[in-house]
Amino acid sequence: MAIADLRKDYTLGSLHRASLAADPMAQFQHWFADATAVKSPGGWLRRVAIGLYKWWLVVLGAKPVDPNAMALATVDPDGQPSVRTVLLKGVDERGFLFFTNYESRKGRELDGNPRAALVFYWSDLERQVCVSGRVSKLTAPESDKYFQSRPRGSRIGAWASAQGEVVPNREFLEARWKEIETRFPKDVPLPPFWGGYALAPERIEFWQGRASRLHDRFNYVRDANGHWNLERLAP
Ligand SMILES: Cc1cc2nc3c(=O)[nH]c(=O)nc-3n(C[C@H](O)[C@H](O)[C@H](O)COP(=O)(O)O)c2cc1C
């Protein structure tokens, strides 16, 4: 099938102003719970329909999606954007939390310009959330707390990989990993170049696919007083 012929109609749900939370972070939490299948949106009939749909995907052997995977866009000093997937590791009053190598491309770009954007796409719910705002670094103790919760292999991996640097081959990486494993036979400390960020949202848009491309889009924008204003956008 030609790429141009790939198309689907979005019919799973709808979004109404009256059903949206006043606080977009609360709204995000509702949608995130739906995406992790803790509960499904809508009335009982829709919940049953989505439950059956998800069960059917399991029967078909479809891989579960990563509901906390998000695209993170950053910008370099020339205004050139770059984007990659990272995992959401928490949501609190500071915003959206994620962890990475501070010396990676994204880390360097965020050092130079803290403005960033995130996109979540939950295809099984026909939903998208777009976020933009500014990041700040988490404290080292907070990053350490999360770092120590990771499997030992991942902690060694963080030390072993100078994320984004050109390496000669796979063997180089594996040798480096073994070297670090020997260096830290027990505890693996937090690398000084690794940690978390919080992205404080200034704009959060919720998109629910609808039939005939007449999707529902609601956009929360924070004003200078920190109040959230909600507007419907044309799809
Ligand atoms: C599903 C998925 C989850 C990922 N999660 C993270 C993450 O949480 N942190 C991270 O640094 N990289 C993560 N990565 C790798 C990044 O996409 C990227 O390759 C890496 O961070 C280097 O990006 P940069 O060179 O643009 O800084 C993930 C990749 C995928 C596909």
The ligand as a Gaussian input file, in Angstrom:
#p B3LYP/6-31G(d) Opt

LIG

0 1
 C       11.113000       4.652000      23.967000
 C       12.387000       5.438000      24.197000
 C       12.635000       5.970000      25.440000
 C       13.792000       6.711000      25.670000
 N       13.968000       7.279000      26.903000
 C       15.055000       8.055000      27.112000
 C       15.194000       8.758000      28.341000
 O       14.327000       8.717000      29.230000
 N       16.318000       9.517000      28.517000
 C       17.278000       9.625000      27.535000
 O       18.275000      10.315000      27.755000
 N       17.153000       8.991000      26.365000
 C       16.068000       8.219000      26.110000
 N       15.906000       7.590000      24.909000
 C       16.969000       7.785000      23.874000
 C       16.750000       9.130000      23.178000
 O       15.697000       9.049000      22.249000
 C       18.010000       9.641000      22.468000
 O       18.489000       8.695000      21.549000
 C       19.138000       9.977000      23.443000
 O       18.649000      10.582000      24.622000
 C       20.150000      10.917000      22.799000
 O       19.506000      12.099000      22.412000
 P       20.301000      13.432000      22.023000
 O       21.556000      12.985000      21.346000
 O       19.379000      14.150000      21.083000
 O       20.543000      14.195000      23.280000
 C       14.742000       6.879000      24.635000
 C       14.487000       6.348000      23.371000
 C       13.320000       5.649000      23.157000
 C       13.038000       5.127000      21.771000

